[in-house]
């Protein structure tokens, strides 16, 4: 399917994994922790342990704030690998989102899109962490929907329902919304089920959100490797 930016008046984004490059920092933290305790585990194995833990913890209702999600992920990984946990290290992990960098193409890509359409963030995060990330991206979204705001985590639908409502309140119909994400599980599959056009940014070497419940069902309308490539692909010729 050919997607053209002229067919949309709003582009909504997953943030972490799509615009913020979180995986290297998470891998570094977990691998250094494992090495310190003499535990032999590969980077991918540790990352997938994190992915499984967060997917389960994010199902808890009422939903936890994201720093508490990370604290519980820390506890589960410690138990799984018999790693020695301490409160200082646990708190460091809970504050990790404030240290995660933006991808190199994020600012330019979002700026280019915002010149032509409204842009929104639909993020499994807390308000304080997202504020820090927005400063790293150098962008102010037109609409923002966080897990803290809706009391739930994607792939549940509250992010999407509230995001669609916010955008339609701006006079933009839902059929003119494009959703963009890196996570098949949390973004592409629910966008499919809601009938939203969607683009998958399959960041090279990144794995979070590509497996687990619903991921195999994902059918993006467009697949690219970078935000820069997305802007080029949907830009009007």
N, C-alpha and C positions, 0 to 999 in steps of 0.2 A: 504494500500500500504506500502511495506517495502522500506524505504529509507536507502541507504548506503553512507557514506561519500566518498567511492571510486568511486561513480558515479558522483561526483561533483569536480570541480576544483576551484570553488568560492562560498562563502556563504555571502549573503548580509543581512543586518539587519536594521530593524526599531530600533531606539535608545530609545526614550522616552516611557516608559511603558514596553519595552522589555528588555533593558539593564540598563536603569536609572529608579529608583523607584520614580516617581514624584507625584503619587496620594496622599500619606499621607501628603506631604507638602502643596499641593493645598487645601486639605480638612481643614488642620489646619488653613491656612490663611483665607479661606472663613468663617469657623465656628466662628473664633475669631472676625472677622469683623461683622458678623451677631449678635453675642452675645453682642458685644459692643453697637450696635444700637438697642438692644432689639427685634430683629427679630427672631422668632421661625422658624427654618428650619433645617431639618435633614441633616446629612452629605451627604447621597446619593443624596438628592434633590439638594443641592448646587453644588455637583460635576456634576450632569447631566445638570444643568444650564450652567456651564462652558463648558461642552462638546458640547451643542447645539450652544452656542455663538461662540466658536472657529471654529466649522464646517462651519458656515455661513460666518464668517469673512475671513476664509481661501479661500473662493471662489472669493474674491475681486481681480480684475485684473486692473492695475498691482498689483502684490502681495505685501502685506506689509511685512516688516521685522518682525521677530517673537516678539521682544519687543513691537512693535506697535500692533500686534495681541493681546498680553496680555493687553495692555492699553485699547483697544477697548472691550475686554472681561470684564474688570473691569467696564467700563462705562455701558455696557449692563446689567451686574448683579446688579449694583447699581440701575439702572432704574427699573429692574424687581422686586426687593425686597424693593425699596425705602430706600436703604442704603445710609448713608452719606459718600460721597467720598471726599478725599482730595488729593492734588497733591503728597504729600510725600508717602501716602499709595499706590497710583497708580504707582508711580515710583518703589516702593519696589516690587510690583507684577511684573512689567516689567523686573526686574532683577532676578526673582526667579529661572530661569534655572541654574544660577551659584551656587545655594545652593542645588540643588537636588542631592541625593546620588546615587551611583551605587548599584545594587543588589549585595548581598554577593557572588553570583556565577558568576558574570560577568567577572571579570579578568581571573579567572582560565579557564572558558569555552571558552572565545575568544582566549586565549593563546593556548589552546589545539587545537582549530580548525585552527588557523593560522599556526601551525606547519605542517599542512597537506594541506591547501588550502589558496587561497587569501581570505581576508575578506573585506567587504565593508559596509559603512554606507549610508543609504538612509533616510535622516531625515528631518522632517518638522521643521527646526530650522535655526537660523542664525549662521554664521561662528564663531563669538566670543563665543557664548554660547556653541557650540559644542567643541571648543578648551578646555574650562573649564571642560566639561563632559569627554573628552578623558583623561584628567589628572586624574580625579577621577576613571576612569576605568583602568588606567594604560596601555593604548593600543594605538597603531598607526595603523589606518586602511590603507589598501592598496589602496582603492579608497574611495572618500568621495563625496557625492552628497547632498547638502543642499537646502532648499527652497530659500535661498539667491542666491545661484549659478544659479538655473534654473528659478527663478522668478515665482514659482508656488508651490502649496502644494498638497501632496497626498490626496485623491486618484486619482488626475489628473496624467497623465502618464509621464510628463517630467522627474521626478526622475528616473523612471524605464528605460526610453529610453536612458537617458544619462548614467545611471549606466551600462546598457547592453553594450553601446558603449565603455565605459571606460574598461570594462572587456574583450570585444572582441579585443580591441587594445592590450591587454596583450597576445593574442593568445588563449583565452578561448572561445569556442562557447557557445551561449546562453543556449543550452540544458544541459550544465554542470554547470549551476548556480542554487543554492538553495536560495530562499528568506525566511527569518524568521521574523515574526512580532507578536506583541500582539494585534494589532488593526485589527479586521475583516474588518472594513469599509475602512481603509486607506492602508492596506497592502495585506491581503489575497484575497479579492475580485478583486482588480486590477491585482494581480499576476495570478489569475485564468484566467482572460480575456486575459492576455498576453501570456498564455501558459507556465508560469514558474512553476516549482515544488516549493511547499511552505510548511513551517511548522509553526504551530500556537503555540506560547508559551502562554498558558492561565494561566497567573499568578493568583494564588488564591486570591480572594477578590478584584481583580482589575476590573474596569468597563469601563474605557475610551476606546472609539473606538469599543465597542461591540454592539452598536445600531446605528440607523440612516441609512441614504441612502446607500443601497448596502450591509449592514452588513448581512442581512438574506440570501444573495446569496452566502456567503463565503463557500468554500469547501476546507479546508486544506488537504494536502496529509498525514500529520502527526500532531497529537495533543499531546503536553506535557505540564507539569506545570512549568517547570524551564529550564534554559539553561543547567544546570548540567544534567538533564534528557534527553535533546536533544542530548548532546554529547554522553551520554551512549547509546542512542537508535540508533544513526546513525553510531557509531564507528564500524569499522570492527572487527568481532570476530576472 
